[in-house]
Amino acid sequence: MNIQSYQATKMAFKSPAYLEVTKLKSVALLTLVGFLAGVVGYNLHPKTNQGLLALVGSTVAVAIACMGANTITNYVDRDIDALMVRTKQRPIPLGKISPPKKALFYGLVLVSLSMAVQSLLSVYGLVWIAVGLFFDIVAYNVWLKRRSPVNVIVGSIAGGAPLMAIWSSTVGEFWSTMPILMASLVVLWTPIHIWSLAIRYADDYAKARIPMLPVVFGKKAAIHCIASASLLLIVFSSFLFLLVQPKWYSFIAIATLNISVSLLSGQLFIEPTDKNAWRLFKFSSPYLALVFMILVTSAL
């Protein structure tokens, strides 16, 4: 196993497939959000924070952990990825990484490296990375993804864990109200993001027998859930800015973003088409990043 792990890691520097399997776009979003949350903590707790080294080091550890988790889940999902139009072009179904176990070993190496780096910085951060890995790989992909429509709800906890890891490493506390609210924002955002995608590709998920909400209960029920989650998202994002003594322009910026989410969700509710679901999906990632960028400007 050690030899295979070494070979897989060595190949990662030669083949773009080993970068592609890490899903760098999703890694970038979660890492950016976590880093920005860490910056908020760094500025709100100047007397107790652990310094820039903890902030930057934990951000690197989280990025590597996300890459490793994505690689492992690509290995776990290799059979259903081959069935779905949206995912059949991924490296493992195409045979770009063969045998598939090379991806598994590579993912394990990345996860181990992440935890080694984080262990030098903060035990709190290490625990949160472990929580994220558990909910992403085990609870979501291995256990619930193929069994229950609540898969996304449970799996969304993994989305908030990177933020908690970076915050706790930077500030030196396991948890507090501010990071929990920020992590909750990510947790609420996740179903909106994934269910919007699942509405467009409902036939794809049905073909692979993945019990996503639109497949099990229909698109109408999924749209109602998206609308409800969007309302909670707006409440949480607005409340966060009250905790950091926001500037006037922050209110305008966050109000603009929340109105946009409301309009896109409302449009999807009135016209439940794949096109409208795709619009909400495409807007959801920039929305999350912008909310945290605005939050940082309010905290500085």
C-alpha positions in Angstrom: 0.0 0.0 0.0 2.8 2.4 0.8 4.4 1.8 -2.6 1.1 2.3 -4.4 0.4 5.4 -2.4 3.9 6.8 -3.4 3.3 5.9 -7.0 -0.1 7.5 -7.1 1.3 10.7 -5.4 4.2 10.8 -7.9 1.8 10.4 -10.8 -0.3 13.4 -9.6 2.5 15.7 -10.6 2.6 14.2 -14.1 -1.1 13.7 -15.0 -3.8 16.4 -15.0 -6.3 13.7 -14.2 -5.0 13.6 -10.6 -5.7 17.3 -10.3 -9.1 17.0 -12.0 -10.2 14.3 -9.6 -9.7 16.7 -6.6 -12.5 19.0 -8.0 -10.4 22.2 -7.5 -13.4 24.5 -8.1 -15.3 23.2 -5.1 -12.0 23.1 -3.1 -11.4 26.8 -3.9 -14.8 27.9 -2.8 -14.8 26.1 0.6 -11.2 27.1 1.2 -11.9 30.7 0.3 -15.0 30.8 2.6 -13.0 29.3 5.4 -10.1 31.7 5.0 -12.4 34.7 5.0 -14.1 33.4 8.1 -10.6 33.1 9.6 -9.8 36.7 8.7 -13.0 37.8 10.5 -11.9 35.8 13.6 -8.4 37.2 13.3 -9.7 40.8 13.4 -12.5 40.3 15.9 -10.2 38.6 18.4 -6.8 40.3 18.1 -5.8 39.5 21.7 -6.5 35.8 21.6 -5.9 34.8 18.0 -2.9 32.5 17.3 -1.5 34.6 14.5 -1.1 34.7 10.8 0.8 31.4 10.7 -2.3 29.6 12.2 -4.6 31.3 9.7 -2.5 30.5 6.6 -1.4 27.1 7.8 -4.9 25.9 8.6 -6.2 27.2 5.3 -3.5 25.1 3.5 -4.5 22.1 5.6 -8.2 22.6 4.8 -7.5 22.9 1.0 -5.5 19.6 1.0 -8.2 17.9 3.1 -10.9 19.0 0.6 -8.8 17.7 -2.3 -8.3 14.4 -0.6 -12.0 14.0 0.3 -13.0 14.8 -3.2 -10.6 12.3 -4.6 -11.8 9.5 -2.3 -15.4 10.3 -3.0 -14.7 10.1 -6.7 -13.4 6.6 -6.1 -16.4 5.7 -4.0 -18.8 7.0 -6.7 -16.9 5.6 -9.7 -19.8 3.2 -10.7 -22.6 5.7 -10.6 -20.4 8.4 -12.2 -20.1 6.1 -15.2 -23.9 6.0 -15.6 -24.6 9.8 -15.4 -24.2 12.2 -18.3 -23.0 14.9 -15.9 -20.2 12.8 -14.4 -19.2 10.2 -16.9 -16.4 12.4 -18.2 -14.6 12.3 -14.9 -11.1 10.8 -14.8 -12.0 7.5 -13.2 -15.0 6.5 -15.4 -12.9 7.5 -18.5 -10.0 5.3 -17.3 -7.5 8.1 -17.0 -6.7 6.8 -13.5 -6.3 3.1 -13.7 -6.7 1.0 -11.7 -9.1 3.2 -9.7 -7.4 2.3 -6.4 -4.6 4.7 -7.4 -7.1 7.5 -6.8 -8.1 6.1 -3.4 -4.4 5.9 -2.3 -3.8 9.4 -3.6 -6.8 10.7 -1.7 -5.6 9.0 1.5 -2.2 10.5 1.1 -3.7 14.0 0.8 -5.9 13.5 3.8 -3.0 12.2 5.9 -0.8 15.2 4.8 -3.6 17.6 5.7 -4.1 16.1 9.2 -0.3 16.1 9.7 -0.1 19.8 8.9 -3.1 20.7 11.0 -1.8 18.7 14.0 1.1 21.1 14.2 -1.2 24.1 14.4 -4.3 23.3 16.5 -6.0 20.2 17.9 -9.3 22.0 17.6 -8.8 22.5 13.9 -7.8 18.8 13.6 -11.0 17.7 15.1 -13.1 19.9 12.8 -11.2 18.5 9.7 -12.0 15.0 11.0 -15.6 16.0 11.4 -15.8 17.3 7.8 -14.1 14.2 6.4 -16.5 11.9 8.3 -19.7 13.7 7.1 -18.5 14.0 3.5 -16.9 10.6 2.9 -18.7 8.3 5.4 -22.1 9.8 6.3 -22.9 11.3 2.8 -21.1 9.3 0.1 -20.8 5.9 1.7 -23.9 5.7 3.8 -26.7 8.0 2.7 -26.1 9.1 -0.9 -27.6 5.9 -2.3 -30.1 5.2 0.5 -32.0 8.3 1.6 -33.2 11.7 0.3 -31.9 13.3 3.5 -28.4 12.6 2.2 -27.7 16.2 1.3 -29.0 17.6 4.6 -26.7 15.3 6.6 -23.8 15.8 4.2 -24.1 19.6 4.3 -22.5 19.5 7.8 -19.2 18.7 5.9 -19.5 22.1 4.2 -19.3 24.0 7.4 -16.4 22.0 8.9 -13.6 23.7 6.9 -14.7 27.1 8.1 -14.8 25.8 11.7 -11.3 24.3 11.3 -9.8 27.6 10.1 -11.6 29.7 12.7 -10.8 27.5 15.6 -7.1 27.3 14.6 -6.9 31.1 14.2 -8.8 32.2 17.3 -7.8 29.3 19.5 -11.3 28.2 20.6 -13.2 25.1 19.6 -16.4 27.0 18.8 -18.4 30.2 19.6 -21.5 31.9 18.3 -20.0 33.7 15.4 -18.3 30.8 13.6 -21.3 28.5 14.3 -23.6 31.0 12.6 -21.1 31.3 9.7 -20.9 27.6 9.4 -24.7 27.4 9.5 -24.8 29.7 6.6 -22.7 27.2 4.6 -24.9 24.3 5.8 -28.0 26.1 4.6 -26.5 27.1 1.3 -25.5 23.5 0.5 -29.0 22.0 -0.1 -30.0 25.0 -2.2 -26.9 24.5 -4.3 -27.2 20.7 -4.7 -31.0 20.5 -5.0 -31.0 23.1 -7.7 -28.5 21.0 -9.6 -30.5 17.8 -8.9 -33.6 19.4 -10.4 -31.9 19.9 -13.7 -30.4 16.4 -13.7 -33.2 14.6 -12.0 -33.3 12.0 -14.8 -29.6 11.4 -14.5 -29.9 10.8 -10.7 -32.9 8.5 -11.3 -30.9 6.5 -13.8 -28.2 6.0 -11.3 -30.7 5.2 -8.6 -29.6 8.1 -6.4 -32.5 9.2 -4.1 -32.1 12.9 -4.4 -35.1 15.0 -3.2 -36.4 15.8 -6.8 -36.2 12.1 -7.7 -38.0 10.8 -4.6 -40.6 13.5 -3.9 -40.7 15.3 -7.2 -39.5 18.7 -8.4 -42.3 20.6 -6.8 -41.4 19.4 -3.3 -37.7 20.1 -4.0 -38.6 23.6 -5.1 -40.6 24.2 -1.9 -37.6 23.1 0.1 -35.2 25.3 -1.8 -37.5 28.3 -1.2 -37.6 27.6 2.5 -33.9 27.2 2.7 -33.4 30.4 0.8 -35.5 32.3 3.3 -33.4 30.9 6.2 -30.2 31.7 4.3 -31.3 35.4 4.0 -32.1 35.5 7.7 -28.8 34.0 8.7 -26.7 36.2 6.4 -28.5 39.3 7.6 -28.0 38.4 11.2 -24.3 37.8 10.8 -23.7 41.4 9.7 -25.4 42.7 12.9 -22.7 40.9 14.9 -19.8 42.6 13.2 -21.1 46.2 13.4 -21.5 46.6 9.6 -20.9 49.7 7.5 -23.8 51.1 5.6 -22.5 49.9 2.3 -22.3 46.3 3.7 -26.1 46.4 4.3 -26.7 47.6 0.7 -24.4 44.8 -0.7 -25.9 42.0 1.4 -29.4 43.2 0.7 -28.7 43.2 -3.0 -27.4 39.6 -2.9 -30.4 38.4 -0.8 -32.9 40.1 -3.1 -31.2 38.3 -6.0 -31.5 35.0 -4.2 -35.2 35.7 -3.4 -35.9 36.6 -7.0 -34.2 33.5 -8.4 -35.9 31.2 -5.9 -39.2 32.9 -6.5 -38.8 32.5 -10.3 -38.0 28.8 -9.8 -41.1 28.5 -7.6 -43.4 30.1 -10.2 -41.7 28.5 -13.2 -40.2 25.2 -12.1 -38.0 24.6 -15.2 -34.6 23.1 -15.5 -33.4 26.5 -16.9 -34.5 28.4 -13.7 -33.0 25.7 -11.5 -29.7 26.0 -13.4 -29.7 29.8 -12.9 -30.1 29.5 -9.2 -27.3 26.8 -9.1 -24.9 29.0 -11.0 -25.6 32.0 -8.8 -25.3 30.1 -5.5 -21.5 29.8 -5.5 -20.7 33.5 -6.2 -23.3 34.4 -3.6 -21.6 32.4 -0.9 -18.2 33.8 -1.7 -19.5 37.4 -1.9 -21.3 37.2 1.4 -18.1 36.3 3.2 -16.1 38.9 1.3 -18.6 41.5 2.4 -18.4 40.1 5.9 -14.7 40.6 6.0 -14.9 44.3 4.9 -17.4 44.8 7.7 -15.1 43.2 10.3 -12.0 45.1 9.3 
